[in-house]
Amino acid sequence: MATLPKEQDVLIDAYGPHLNRMEGLQLDTGVQPDKVVNTHCCFCGQQCGIQLKVKDNAVIGFEPWYAFPFNKGMLCPKGVKRYLQGSHPDRLVTALERDPSSDTGFRPIAYDEAIRKVAAAIERIQSTYGPNAFGVLSGASLTTEKAYLMGKFARVCLKTKYIDYNGRLCMVSAGAANKKAFGIDRAANPWSDILNAEVVVIAGSNTAECAPITTNYVWQARENGGKVIVVDPRITPIARTADVFLPVKPGRDVALFNGILQLMIENDWLDHDFIENHTVGFEAVAEHVKQWTPKRTAEVTGVAEKSIRQAAELWGQAKTSFLMHARGIEHHSHGVENCLSTINIVLASGRIGREFCAYGTVVGQGNGQGGREHGQKCDQLPGWRDIGNTAHREYIAGVWGVKPEEIPEAGVDCYEMMRKIDAGEIKGLLNICFNPKVSLPDNAFVTRALGKLEFFTVIDFFLSETAQHADIVLPGSLHEEDEGVVAQVEGRVIKINKAVDPPGDAKEDWRVIQDIAAALGRTHGMTFNTPREIFDELRVASKGGVADYFGITYEKIEANNGICWPCPSEDHPGTPRLFEPDSWNPIAKGAGPFYFPDGKARFNVAAYRPPAEDVDEEYPVILTTGRVVSQFLSGTQTRRIGPLVDQYPEPRIEIHPKLAAKYGIADGDLVTAESRRGDVTLKAQVVTTIRPDTIFIPYHWPGRKSANQLTIAAQDPVSKIPEYKVCAVRIRKA
Amino acid sequence: MSVPAQFEFFVDPNRCIGCQSCVAACSECDTHKGHSMIHLQYVQRPISVQTVPVVCMHCDSPTCAEVCPADAIKRTDDGVVQTARKPRCIACNNCVLACPFGVPKMEVEYSLMMKCDMCYDRTSVGSKPMCASVCPSGALYYGTRQEIERARPRSEPVNQFRFGNQLITTKVNMMVPRDSGIQHIDVTAAMHEEAVNPAGMLENVFDEIG
């Protein structure tokens, strides 16, 4: 039973989070590093270039990497202090076994013994209950090589259909919408196309805090005369100087974009040639949005009609534009429709596939793009292939040296896996690069489910809140302890370079996985010696797929500061901008720019549905959640870095003075917010920069400070993304 | 070793997003490693997310040096006002109180005034200051005047400031919008039905769109 072996505070005392600060060589100004390694930040999807200074197998600091073109040395505070995750007192340097009799709940054990115990547990569970009784949870902060290996490990070695990943909380709504509309899921344009866009639309992206260096691109567009339209229930730093600010009521984005499309049609701000020649489905969408008059749009979205008209006017009459969105519109039980409604206004404008005519989603995780391409999703095989497609199965079976029928069918999304654990269908779980106890919604349920596992093993570098539940913890590798590729926000494949060796018994994650396979005696296809060998197989596995990496090599990446996929052959330069007339497209084969056999993009009717849990008399306030600039995702790394914790030590509840006055709440007061699933008590921050019907809580913290005690596990029916961005709560002064 | 004359420092608060990347990076500078000298503050958080970074402005006639009874603060020939010299500083706090920009910090632990020295270890050898290297919004910029004038036509660099009767000319420039207007709005200003108009805020900023 994977319940906590000791009380939480005992585990925290022993394994952290403790705060690491500059000390020793990190403070020594005279020290000459042994080497300076060009690599990238371990955090968000921007993947800023950074140089790590290494001395005595430890990262002792950084130097801006001015020559890397995407960020030119720029970094956010997480990037600046990222090196403090190395040489950390909490770093796991041995394997651990659950031992409630020990003072700390765990005892260190030899690595080989831990591997044997993991293999024995997998063997026992699978022979007792069948192969699908063991599941795998993975993550999109892994390199693409590791993500590929995790998919192969689950299907070929464990023969389980149950694998999914934390990109389920991140990119899947955008991915599903992109696939429906364009037939391919990737930002369509390089970020340089922001610079001279006449209009930049930022929908549901707290760009300044979650993708900070994109700010510079947006500000530069403004210097060049561009207008900025921001859609967000809060005035975030990117919205502060917006030309048009649309404070949409959480969960009403479809209505807003349908309303804008209706105004485009009414005023004939349409590119008729483009719609005629390069799209299908416009008429049905045009018919559908007739109901979205400015008046009704204003009523549903809670945005002033005048502002909606101004946004439509700017967008409708622009010659060039860049529309970007992020989790703000994607984390919804109708996240796919939200994305489709934005794509509809892009297609109606005809502004895509050209310089400064652009669309893209701002990925969240470091490998949010690459991690969703090569088979760690429950229904996907490498190269963006579909696990339900016979031809795709045959191709990958050939690469893997197995029979097509041996590849399991599609599994289920990660939250559904939790439900299957709760229902007793999944008995054992291997978890890597995922902290579901903090990051999944309604986390009281997640905790209960984890507690039911007969066997739980976690590969991690720190004892995360999820790893605290493990029977066996295997010490994996930090970002700087391994090499491999990731695809950043533009679909640019870049190279993470190894700076230091894993300490103690810790090993590169791919070695740990292969060691388990070896202990199981199932070594077929799991005997790679280097990440480069994995990458070379991945290149072949992706060949001919939509996400084609065949022409990308480590050398080519280094020589060009990254290569954008698709890149079908070694003499191909890669594809920074999709949908250009002559760009490589294996689906349309010359019929047109989009990734369908007829080469045409699809308009999709995006019907408005209210959130799964709307406010009512009992729970009258909307809760929305998100991030702060100094923390990252579930905080496993950033809650251990002293200067980042100093910057924003604990979550606060953002609340408008109007709402605060109603409950007698003053700035700094402790406030309890309660949903049907749980409650949290935090200090109030009373500000006019949030809608008065909505409160905001950042989600990086565990336990009693976790916003995900309150959130709802409602999911989009297609993408299965949870609805983090809206649920109903009530508040009171604590 | 001196800071090349063609390189100038520009502060552009209009761009600041309050991320504190500069604060984090400042403590990585070799001249004061482990100590952050830059200031970053919200102007008035209850009504705005506007933040402003403050580096040393490196005055032509530094008030901090003028009021120093121990003659501990020196301005080098390249125009950089240095941290107080340890053998001379008596930690009297005069400079902290006198600086019109509020820059010097008294480090009690060392009985020493410390301040931004424009990353002298870096700038004096032709590199860029840490804060202006990492700033992800371009609110802190280090480069030539030609570069900034070309890249940011909407603003102009200003380096003269008046405090009462005192006119101060600085090495560091502030970027000032050529056509500035009120920027603070309440979310309700752009909402359907609920417009409120607290004093000092525009009912609807969007009237300004030209």
Interface residues (C-beta under 8 A of the other chain):
Chain A: M22 L27 D28 T29 G61 F62 P64 Y66 N71 G73 M74 L75 C76 P77 G79 V80 K81 A208 E209 P212 I213 T215 N216 W219 Q220 R222 E223 K227 P233 R234 I235 T236 P237 I238 R240 T241 D243 V244 F245 L246 P247 A298 E299 T301 G302 V303 A304 E305 K306 S307 Q310 L314 V629 S630 P643 L644 Q647 H656 P657 K658 D667 Q685 V686 V687 T688 T689 I690 R691 P692
Chain B: N14 R15 C16 I17 G18 C19 Q20 S21 V23 A24 A25 S27 E28 D30 T31 K33 G34 R45 P46 I47 S48 V49 Q50 T51 D121 K128 M130 S133 V134 C135 P136 S137 G138 A151 R152 P153 R154 Q183 I185 D186 V187 T188 A190 M191 H192 E193 E194 A195 V196 P198 N204 V205 F206 I209
